[in-house]
Amino acid sequence: MAVLAAVPASAQTDYPLTADSQRHADVPAGVVTKHAWTSQIYPGTERDYWVYVPAQYRPEEPAAVMVFQDGERFVNEEGRWRVPVVFDNLIHRGEMPVTIGIFVDPGVLPARSGDEQARFNRSYEYDALGPRYARFLIEEVLPDVAKGYNLSPDPNLRAIGGSSSGAAAAFTVAWNRPDAFRRVLSFIGSYTGLRGGDGYPTLVRKTEPRPLRVFLQDGSRDLNIYSGNWWLGNQALASALDYAGYDVRFVQGDRGHDANQGSAILPAALRWLWRDWQAPIAPSTGKHGAERHFATEVLQPGAGWEAVSKGYGSIGGLAVDARGDVYFSDVARGRIHRVDHGSGDVAVFKEGTGGAGALVFGSDGRLYAAQPARKRIVAYAPDGAEANIADSVDAAALAMDAKGRIWLTGGDDTRVWLVDARRAKRVAQSGLELPAAIALSPDQSLLAVAGRRGRWIGSFQVAPDGSLKSGEPFYRLEPGDDSFINAILNGPPGSSIGPMVFGGPDLDTLYAAAGDTVFRRRLRRKGVLPWQPVKPPAPRL
């Protein structure tokens, strides 16, 4: 970067603390107690945490909860943050709910002797993007505090905040667990490449909005180092949250990586964060004018996941018939069930299926099923009559086109097999990494193949003879520089998602199996039937 002229650097603004950060004789003071904790989720680590209880707390009334990372800094009344003092003043005036504050320090793995260095977990805990730190708070710290105090379980009455990496941790906790925390207070947040926080702006733009309210603060002189630029990272996250329609406020200043501005505006930030706390925080349904926000364009407003039927040992496949009714296999019990889409009623379609798993309907109106234990594919007529289609096949996944050709894979095979319309079997593609799931594109010109162990989905062109050509690792099952993901939707609650299919007369309801339950959700996108290929529009990049 060329420098054309040297100019005097302007002084940073000094942000004095306000009266809200000072003690007042007419404001009752809360009580702060110190505690020690040894974690199991972060094995061997030790840390201190502090609990603030306001004077207005009554055991018979559940209190709101707010957690701060780097607890000692925020709880210290002689420092810049002085959170207990600010809480006392705001709670006294009714500007935030009666709130128990929990101030948690990062973990340290103690050294074995004075000649050795301890292991400091701060970045490991705070900058990581996964749900582990949220689990630590939810499964260890909060239950320990709840032994002595009545904490509200309502996520709308739970907030979390911090500074720098502690701010990133606060955002990560709420992002992963909006069922536990829905208010985020972030000062000079480390949304940079320390451990992947620079990926949040893209995730926010692509992911179905979550019920969060987020306050951000940063200064134009914040860090610009090996892992990224804090000022740009905070601007990017604020822009992404605004684009996706979140309730977000971004306060900008000219400070560096310090607590000067953040501590001065802390009272105002808390007022904004806790305003109208009696009303629940709802997820955004999209921001007017936000171009190509696919996550909300796909969703049907107000339509969430609905449990259709549960209590099945293992759901191996889902398929849709010409009416839009959905069939699913209960592998353990050897049954196939039918869901009447209109009524939601579930009935047994076929008993004694031999552990049938993957399902697909053909153009002849029959339901095709893989029977891995019997190593064959069968077809069921509308009356349940079974016919053998192919023997000596280890099929855990099926795809069928309008010509009646079946692609399959399963077991420890590294190949995708083709059973053609004459029921002859041959290899369509070999040398794959344990393919586990397959699906045809809407126009049936491409076959997607997902490996059991990797994060990639290969895309192959279907040759006229049914063999697979020109394969590429085209899709990646996580955001990244070389992935192409337009939208990330929330899955049904509970276990990991299994098979899915579009159902209903308009094919606008996505059915999905998760654990022992079949769920469904209406969308503003439609599926296609296997015997009616449709050319999709060209993608917009």
VMD Tcl script that draws the C-alpha trace (Angstrom):
set ca {
  {0.00 0.00 0.00}
  {1.46 3.36 -1.07}
  {1.52 6.29 1.33}
  {1.21 9.62 -0.47}
  {1.50 12.00 2.45}
  {2.11 11.94 6.16}
  {-0.60 13.54 8.25}
  {-0.76 13.94 12.00}
  {-2.78 11.20 13.63}
  {-5.86 12.49 15.41}
  {-6.26 11.66 19.06}
  {-8.61 8.91 20.08}
  {-11.85 10.01 21.67}
  {-12.02 9.63 25.41}
  {-15.36 8.21 26.48}
  {-15.99 9.04 30.15}
  {-18.12 6.80 32.30}
  {-21.60 8.12 33.00}
  {-23.57 8.37 36.23}
  {-24.99 4.92 35.49}
  {-21.55 3.49 36.27}
  {-21.35 5.23 39.64}
  {-22.71 4.24 43.03}
  {-25.70 6.21 44.34}
  {-26.81 6.30 47.98}
  {-30.49 5.74 47.14}
  {-29.85 2.67 44.97}
  {-29.71 -0.66 46.82}
  {-26.58 -2.69 46.04}
  {-26.60 -6.30 45.00}
  {-24.30 -8.96 46.43}
  {-21.38 -10.57 44.60}
  {-19.92 -13.95 45.63}
  {-16.88 -15.74 44.25}
  {-16.78 -19.44 43.35}
  {-14.31 -21.96 41.91}
  {-15.07 -24.59 39.28}
  {-13.29 -27.60 37.79}
  {-14.77 -28.57 34.45}
  {-15.57 -31.96 32.99}
  {-16.40 -30.63 29.53}
  {-12.95 -29.01 29.44}
  {-11.21 -31.77 31.43}
  {-8.87 -30.69 34.18}
  {-9.37 -26.97 33.70}
  {-9.95 -24.74 36.68}
  {-11.51 -21.29 36.80}
  {-13.22 -18.78 39.03}
  {-16.68 -17.39 38.53}
  {-18.69 -14.72 40.33}
  {-22.42 -14.46 40.94}
  {-24.17 -11.11 41.28}
  {-27.60 -11.14 42.92}
  {-29.57 -7.87 42.88}
  {-31.25 -6.53 45.98}
  {-34.64 -6.91 44.26}
  {-34.23 -10.70 43.79}
  {-36.93 -12.84 45.38}
  {-36.53 -16.64 45.39}
  {-40.16 -17.21 44.44}
  {-39.71 -15.29 41.16}
  {-37.39 -16.70 38.46}
  {-34.69 -14.14 37.69}
  {-33.35 -13.21 34.29}
  {-29.77 -14.33 33.63}
  {-26.79 -12.61 32.02}
  {-23.43 -14.29 31.55}
  {-20.16 -12.42 30.95}
  {-16.92 -13.95 29.72}
  {-13.63 -12.76 31.25}
  {-15.65 -12.52 34.44}
  {-13.12 -10.81 36.70}
  {-12.78 -7.85 34.34}
  {-16.52 -7.24 34.16}
  {-17.36 -7.82 37.82}
  {-14.61 -5.55 39.17}
  {-16.14 -2.33 40.52}
  {-12.76 -0.56 40.40}
  {-12.26 -1.20 36.67}
  {-13.92 0.26 33.60}
  {-16.84 -2.15 33.23}
  {-18.34 -2.14 36.76}
  {-21.25 -4.34 35.70}
  {-22.66 -4.85 39.23}
  {-22.93 -1.08 39.66}
  {-24.60 -0.63 36.28}
  {-26.99 -3.51 37.00}
  {-27.91 -1.97 40.37}
  {-28.81 1.35 38.75}
  {-30.73 -0.05 35.78}
  {-32.65 -2.65 37.78}
  {-33.52 -0.03 40.38}
  {-35.09 2.15 37.66}
  {-36.86 -0.74 35.95}
  {-34.75 -0.38 32.78}
  {-33.84 -4.06 32.78}
  {-35.38 -7.06 34.55}
  {-34.26 -8.41 37.90}
  {-31.16 -10.19 36.62}
  {-28.63 -12.52 38.18}
  {-25.19 -11.89 36.66}
  {-22.73 -14.74 36.18}
  {-19.14 -13.72 35.46}
  {-17.00 -16.61 34.22}
  {-13.26 -16.62 33.70}
  {-11.65 -18.80 30.99}
  {-10.24 -22.14 32.06}
  {-6.64 -22.88 32.93}
  {-5.03 -26.31 33.05}
  {-2.65 -25.91 36.00}
  {1.05 -26.65 35.58}
  {2.35 -29.68 37.45}
  {5.19 -27.71 39.01}
  {6.74 -24.27 39.21}
  {9.13 -25.20 36.38}
  {6.28 -25.68 33.91}
  {3.77 -23.40 32.24}
  {0.03 -23.82 32.64}
  {-2.20 -24.21 29.59}
  {-4.44 -21.18 29.09}
  {-7.75 -22.06 27.44}
  {-9.06 -18.59 26.67}
  {-8.79 -18.62 22.88}
  {-9.53 -22.35 22.72}
  {-12.82 -21.85 24.55}
  {-13.82 -18.41 23.31}
  {-12.79 -18.33 19.64}
  {-13.97 -21.83 18.67}
  {-17.20 -21.92 16.67}
  {-18.75 -25.17 17.90}
  {-21.31 -25.75 20.67}
  {-18.83 -26.94 23.32}
  {-18.54 -23.70 25.28}
  {-22.31 -23.34 25.23}
  {-22.55 -26.84 26.67}
  {-20.09 -25.86 29.39}
  {-22.28 -22.96 30.44}
  {-25.60 -24.75 30.09}
  {-24.60 -28.12 31.55}
  {-22.07 -27.07 34.21}
  {-22.13 -23.42 35.27}
  {-25.85 -22.62 35.14}
  {-26.88 -25.77 37.06}
  {-24.29 -24.99 39.72}
  {-25.63 -21.44 40.14}
  {-29.21 -22.74 40.07}
  {-28.53 -24.75 43.24}
  {-28.77 -21.50 45.14}
  {-30.93 -19.26 42.96}
  {-34.11 -19.43 40.91}
  {-32.91 -18.85 37.33}
  {-35.40 -18.35 34.55}
  {-35.27 -21.10 31.90}
  {-36.81 -18.73 29.33}
  {-34.20 -18.00 26.62}
  {-35.86 -14.63 26.11}
  {-34.72 -13.74 29.65}
  {-31.14 -14.88 29.13}
  {-28.38 -12.67 27.76}
  {-24.67 -13.20 27.23}
  {-21.89 -10.72 26.63}
  {-18.19 -10.11 26.48}
  {-15.31 -8.22 24.95}
  {-12.85 -9.27 22.23}
  {-12.72 -13.08 22.13}
  {-15.22 -13.09 24.97}
  {-17.64 -11.26 22.67}
  {-17.10 -13.85 19.95}
  {-17.82 -16.54 22.53}
  {-21.05 -14.79 23.50}
  {-22.19 -14.68 19.89}
  {-21.21 -18.32 19.37}
  {-23.17 -19.47 22.42}
  {-26.36 -17.72 21.31}
  {-25.86 -18.71 17.66}
  {-25.55 -22.39 18.56}
  {-28.12 -22.38 21.36}
  {-30.88 -19.80 20.81}
  {-33.00 -22.16 22.89}
  {-30.90 -21.02 25.86}
  {-29.74 -17.43 25.09}
  {-31.31 -14.82 22.80}
  {-29.60 -11.54 23.68}
  {-25.96 -10.83 22.76}
  {-23.75 -7.97 23.94}
  {-20.53 -7.73 21.91}
  {-17.69 -5.23 22.43}
  {-14.68 -5.17 20.03}
  {-15.58 -8.74 19.05}
  {-12.95 -11.05 17.54}
  {-14.81 -11.92 14.33}
  {-11.54 -12.73 12.63}
  {-9.44 -15.71 11.63}
  {-8.22 -16.68 15.10}
  {-10.29 -19.86 14.99}
  {-12.83 -19.19 12.26}
  {-14.85 -16.23 13.55}
  {-14.34 -14.46 10.22}
  {-16.82 -16.96 8.75}
  {-19.75 -15.62 10.74}
  {-20.84 -12.90 8.28}
  {-21.28 -15.51 5.55}
  {-23.03 -17.93 7.91}
  {-25.44 -15.23 9.05}
  {-26.29 -14.31 5.47}
  {-26.95 -17.90 4.41}
  {-28.54 -19.41 7.51}
  {-32.21 -19.38 8.41}
  {-32.54 -16.46 10.86}
  {-32.43 -17.32 14.53}
  {-34.33 -15.55 17.32}
  {-31.51 -13.26 18.46}
  {-31.02 -9.60 19.36}
  {-27.41 -8.43 18.95}
  {-25.60 -5.29 20.12}
  {-22.17 -4.66 18.57}
  {-19.52 -2.03 19.30}
  {-16.10 -1.46 17.73}
  {-13.63 1.28 16.90}
  {-11.87 2.21 13.69}
  {-8.45 1.82 15.35}
  {-9.08 -1.75 16.45}
  {-6.52 -4.48 15.73}
  {-5.27 -5.23 12.23}
  {-2.96 -8.24 12.69}
  {-2.10 -11.68 11.30}
  {-5.59 -13.12 11.91}
  {-7.55 -10.27 10.41}
  {-8.92 -6.79 10.86}
  {-11.28 -6.42 13.85}
  {-12.86 -3.23 12.53}
  {-13.69 -4.82 9.19}
  {-14.84 -8.02 10.88}
  {-17.33 -6.19 13.08}
  {-18.58 -4.13 10.14}
  {-19.06 -7.32 8.11}
  {-21.01 -9.05 10.88}
  {-23.18 -5.98 11.50}
  {-23.92 -5.73 7.78}
  {-24.80 -9.43 7.59}
  {-27.14 -9.25 10.58}
  {-28.87 -6.21 9.13}
  {-29.17 -7.88 5.69}
  {-30.78 -10.95 7.26}
  {-33.28 -8.84 9.16}
  {-31.99 -9.30 12.71}
  {-32.66 -6.85 15.51}
  {-29.13 -5.44 15.57}
  {-27.44 -2.22 16.63}
  {-23.84 -1.36 15.77}
  {-22.20 1.52 17.64}
  {-18.99 2.73 16.02}
  {-16.16 4.77 17.46}
  {-12.52 5.60 16.85}
  {-10.87 3.66 19.67}
  {-8.47 0.74 19.45}
  {-8.73 -2.64 21.14}
  {-9.72 -1.36 24.56}
  {-12.68 -1.05 26.91}
  {-12.92 2.75 26.81}
  {-15.94 3.22 24.56}
  {-17.61 -0.08 25.40}
  {-17.65 0.53 29.13}
  {-18.95 4.07 28.66}
  {-21.91 2.94 26.55}
  {-22.56 -0.24 28.57}
  {-25.64 1.21 30.36}
  {-27.19 2.36 27.07}
  {-26.34 -0.97 25.44}
  {-28.06 -2.86 28.25}
  {-31.14 -0.68 27.97}
  {-31.34 -1.43 24.25}
  {-30.67 -5.13 24.73}
  {-33.31 -5.58 27.44}
  {-35.98 -3.24 26.07}
  {-39.46 -4.76 26.03}
  {-38.07 -7.84 27.71}
  {-41.57 -9.20 28.35}
  {-42.07 -9.67 24.59}
  {-40.39 -12.72 23.04}
  {-37.60 -12.25 20.50}
  {-38.74 -13.80 17.23}
  {-36.63 -14.81 14.23}
  {-36.56 -12.50 11.24}
  {-38.80 -13.36 8.31}
  {-36.53 -11.40 6.00}
  {-35.66 -7.77 5.42}
  {-37.57 -5.89 2.74}
  {-35.29 -5.22 -0.19}
  {-32.59 -7.73 0.79}
  {-31.62 -9.16 -2.57}
  {-31.33 -12.95 -2.91}
  {-31.73 -13.76 0.77}
  {-32.48 -17.36 -0.10}
  {-32.82 -18.50 3.50}
  {-36.01 -16.46 3.94}
  {-37.16 -16.72 0.32}
  {-37.36 -20.49 0.73}
  {-39.26 -20.40 4.03}
  {-43.02 -20.20 4.39}
  {-43.57 -17.48 7.04}
  {-44.85 -18.96 10.28}
  {-44.43 -22.54 9.11}
  {-42.03 -24.46 11.32}
  {-41.30 -28.14 11.72}
  {-44.30 -30.26 12.71}
  {-43.99 -33.78 14.13}
  {-46.11 -36.13 12.03}
  {-45.46 -39.45 13.75}
  {-42.90 -40.82 16.18}
  {-41.82 -43.93 18.04}
  {-40.07 -45.83 15.24}
  {-36.88 -47.77 15.74}
  {-35.07 -46.73 12.57}
  {-36.51 -44.81 9.63}
  {-34.70 -45.98 6.52}
  {-36.40 -44.17 3.66}
  {-39.12 -41.74 2.55}
  {-40.98 -41.63 -0.78}
  {-43.90 -39.68 -2.26}
  {-46.69 -41.08 -4.45}
  {-48.70 -39.37 -7.20}
  {-51.23 -38.00 -4.68}
  {-48.54 -36.42 -2.56}
  {-48.86 -38.91 0.30}
  {-45.59 -39.93 1.90}
  {-44.40 -43.44 2.72}
  {-41.66 -44.29 5.20}
  {-39.94 -47.48 6.27}
  {-39.62 -48.68 9.87}
  {-36.59 -50.89 9.34}
  {-36.45 -52.53 12.77}
  {-40.11 -53.60 12.72}
  {-40.17 -54.55 9.05}
  {-43.01 -52.19 8.14}
  {-43.76 -49.47 5.64}
  {-46.19 -46.75 6.74}
  {-48.20 -44.27 4.70}
  {-48.85 -40.67 5.78}
  {-52.07 -39.19 4.39}
  {-50.81 -35.70 3.66}
  {-54.17 -34.01 4.01}
  {-55.18 -35.47 7.36}
  {-51.76 -36.34 8.75}
  {-53.04 -39.82 9.62}
  {-50.48 -42.63 9.56}
  {-51.37 -46.21 8.62}
  {-49.40 -49.39 7.95}
  {-49.04 -49.98 4.22}
  {-47.01 -53.20 4.34}
  {-45.94 -55.66 7.04}
  {-43.06 -58.13 6.80}
  {-40.84 -56.05 4.53}
  {-37.64 -57.83 5.50}
  {-36.08 -54.68 6.90}
  {-36.80 -52.55 3.81}
  {-34.95 -49.25 4.00}
  {-34.55 -46.86 1.07}
  {-37.79 -46.16 -0.88}
  {-38.74 -44.55 -4.19}
  {-41.89 -44.54 -6.33}
  {-41.69 -45.45 -10.00}
  {-43.68 -44.26 -12.99}
  {-45.65 -47.52 -12.85}
  {-47.16 -46.52 -9.49}
  {-45.24 -49.14 -7.55}
  {-43.16 -48.46 -4.46}
  {-39.58 -49.70 -4.90}
  {-37.70 -50.68 -1.76}
  {-34.19 -51.82 -0.88}
  {-33.89 -54.88 1.37}
  {-30.24 -54.87 2.50}
  {-30.61 -57.94 4.71}
  {-31.97 -59.96 1.77}
  {-29.66 -58.20 -0.69}
  {-32.36 -57.37 -3.17}
  {-34.68 -54.66 -4.48}
  {-38.41 -55.28 -4.52}
  {-41.47 -53.38 -5.76}
  {-44.82 -53.14 -3.99}
  {-48.06 -52.74 -5.92}
  {-50.77 -50.45 -4.48}
  {-52.33 -53.48 -2.79}
  {-48.99 -54.42 -1.17}
  {-48.17 -57.32 -3.48}
  {-44.39 -57.77 -3.60}
  {-42.35 -58.42 -6.73}
  {-38.61 -59.06 -6.92}
  {-36.68 -56.57 -9.06}
  {-32.99 -57.34 -8.50}
  {-30.99 -59.88 -6.49}
  {-27.48 -59.84 -5.02}
  {-27.49 -56.10 -4.44}
  {-26.40 -54.36 -1.25}
  {-28.59 -51.28 -1.48}
  {-28.79 -48.67 1.25}
  {-29.67 -45.78 -1.10}
  {-31.79 -45.65 -4.28}
  {-32.48 -43.16 -7.06}
  {-34.87 -43.84 -9.95}
  {-35.52 -41.95 -13.16}
  {-38.50 -41.66 -15.51}
  {-37.18 -44.54 -17.62}
  {-37.36 -46.91 -14.68}
  {-33.58 -47.12 -14.22}
  {-32.35 -47.51 -10.65}
  {-29.01 -46.34 -9.25}
  {-28.00 -47.78 -5.92}
  {-25.18 -48.03 -3.45}
  {-24.62 -49.40 0.02}
  {-22.53 -51.43 2.44}
  {-18.78 -51.11 2.11}
  {-18.95 -50.92 -1.67}
  {-17.01 -48.13 -3.36}
  {-19.22 -48.32 -6.45}
  {-22.55 -46.98 -7.65}
  {-24.55 -49.68 -9.42}
  {-27.16 -49.36 -12.15}
  {-30.16 -51.64 -12.59}
  {-31.49 -50.75 -16.04}
  {-35.06 -50.92 -17.29}
  {-34.49 -54.57 -18.36}
  {-33.31 -55.31 -14.79}
  {-29.74 -55.98 -15.85}
  {-27.19 -54.92 -13.24}
  {-23.82 -53.28 -13.87}
  {-21.39 -50.77 -12.39}
  {-22.17 -47.12 -13.17}
  {-19.15 -45.65 -11.37}
  {-16.34 -47.09 -9.26}
  {-13.51 -45.88 -7.03}
  {-15.69 -43.73 -4.82}
  {-15.19 -43.09 -1.11}
  {-17.88 -45.28 0.47}
  {-20.91 -43.64 -1.17}
  {-23.84 -43.49 1.24}
  {-26.54 -41.33 -0.39}
  {-27.52 -40.56 -3.97}
  {-30.04 -38.26 -5.66}
  {-30.92 -37.23 -9.19}
  {-31.15 -33.59 -10.22}
  {-34.67 -32.35 -11.12}
  {-34.04 -32.89 -14.84}
  {-32.32 -36.25 -14.13}
  {-29.19 -35.28 -16.04}
  {-26.91 -35.33 -12.97}
  {-26.49 -37.73 -10.08}
  {-25.24 -36.44 -6.72}
  {-23.27 -38.92 -4.61}
  {-22.46 -38.26 -0.94}
  {-19.66 -40.16 0.79}
  {-20.13 -41.68 4.22}
  {-16.95 -40.23 5.73}
  {-16.28 -37.01 3.87}
  {-17.93 -33.61 3.68}
  {-18.16 -33.58 -0.10}
  {-20.97 -34.43 -2.50}
  {-19.84 -35.46 -5.96}
  {-21.77 -34.47 -9.08}
  {-21.77 -36.85 -12.09}
  {-23.36 -36.48 -15.48}
  {-25.66 -39.36 -16.40}
  {-24.62 -40.81 -19.76}
  {-27.28 -42.16 -22.17}
  {-26.46 -45.72 -21.05}
  {-26.83 -44.77 -17.39}
  {-23.14 -44.74 -16.54}
  {-21.74 -41.76 -14.64}
  {-19.27 -39.36 -16.26}
  {-17.35 -36.15 -15.54}
  {-17.49 -36.38 -11.79}
  {-16.44 -33.51 -9.57}
  {-16.51 -32.94 -5.77}
  {-19.05 -30.24 -6.48}
  {-20.77 -29.55 -3.15}
  {-19.37 -29.36 0.36}
  {-21.51 -30.01 3.40}
  {-20.28 -26.92 5.26}
  {-19.63 -23.28 4.35}
  {-16.19 -22.53 2.98}
  {-14.28 -20.82 0.22}
  {-14.79 -23.70 -2.19}
  {-18.38 -24.60 -1.28}
  {-21.50 -23.38 -3.02}
  {-24.29 -23.15 -0.45}
  {-27.15 -20.74 -1.02}
  {-29.09 -21.30 2.18}
  {-28.81 -23.25 5.42}
  {-32.16 -24.13 6.98}
  {-32.80 -25.32 10.49}
  {-33.43 -29.03 10.67}
  {-36.12 -30.63 12.81}
  {-35.40 -30.78 16.53}
  {-33.61 -33.69 18.13}
  {-31.42 -36.21 16.38}
  {-29.49 -35.80 13.14}
  {-31.53 -35.67 9.96}
  {-32.08 -38.81 7.88}
  {-33.94 -39.23 4.58}
  {-36.07 -36.41 3.15}
  {-38.70 -36.03 0.42}
  {-41.12 -33.35 -0.79}
  {-44.77 -34.30 -0.30}
  {-48.27 -32.90 -0.61}
  {-50.33 -32.41 -3.79}
  {-48.19 -29.38 -4.69}
  {-44.94 -31.00 -3.47}
  {-44.30 -27.95 -1.30}
  {-43.98 -29.73 2.04}
  {-40.60 -31.11 3.04}
  {-40.80 -34.35 5.02}
  {-37.74 -35.41 7.01}
  {-36.86 -38.25 9.36}
  {-34.90 -37.38 12.51}
  {-34.29 -40.08 15.10}
  {-37.53 -41.98 15.66}
  {-39.77 -39.22 14.28}
  {-41.09 -38.06 10.90}
  {-41.42 -34.27 10.62}
  {-42.74 -31.96 7.93}
  {-42.52 -28.29 7.07}
  {-44.13 -26.19 4.35}
  {-41.73 -24.24 2.13}
  {-41.95 -21.79 -0.75}
  {-40.10 -24.25 -2.99}
  {-41.35 -27.42 -4.64}
  {-39.94 -30.86 -5.25}
  {-40.33 -33.03 -8.34}
  {-41.67 -36.54 -8.85}
  {-39.19 -39.20 -10.05}
  {-41.23 -39.89 -13.17}
  {-41.72 -36.22 -14.11}
  {-38.30 -34.60 -14.70}
  {-38.19 -30.80 -14.71}
  {-35.43 -28.59 -16.06}
  {-34.39 -26.21 -13.26}
  {-33.54 -22.56 -13.93}
  {-29.91 -21.63 -14.31}
  {-28.38 -20.67 -10.93}
  {-27.75 -17.03 -10.12}
  {-24.24 -16.56 -8.83}
}
mol new
graphics top color blue
foreach p $ca { graphics top sphere $p radius 0.5 }
foreach p [lrange $ca 0 end-1] q [lrange $ca 1 end] { graphics top cylinder $p $q radius 0.2 }
display resetview
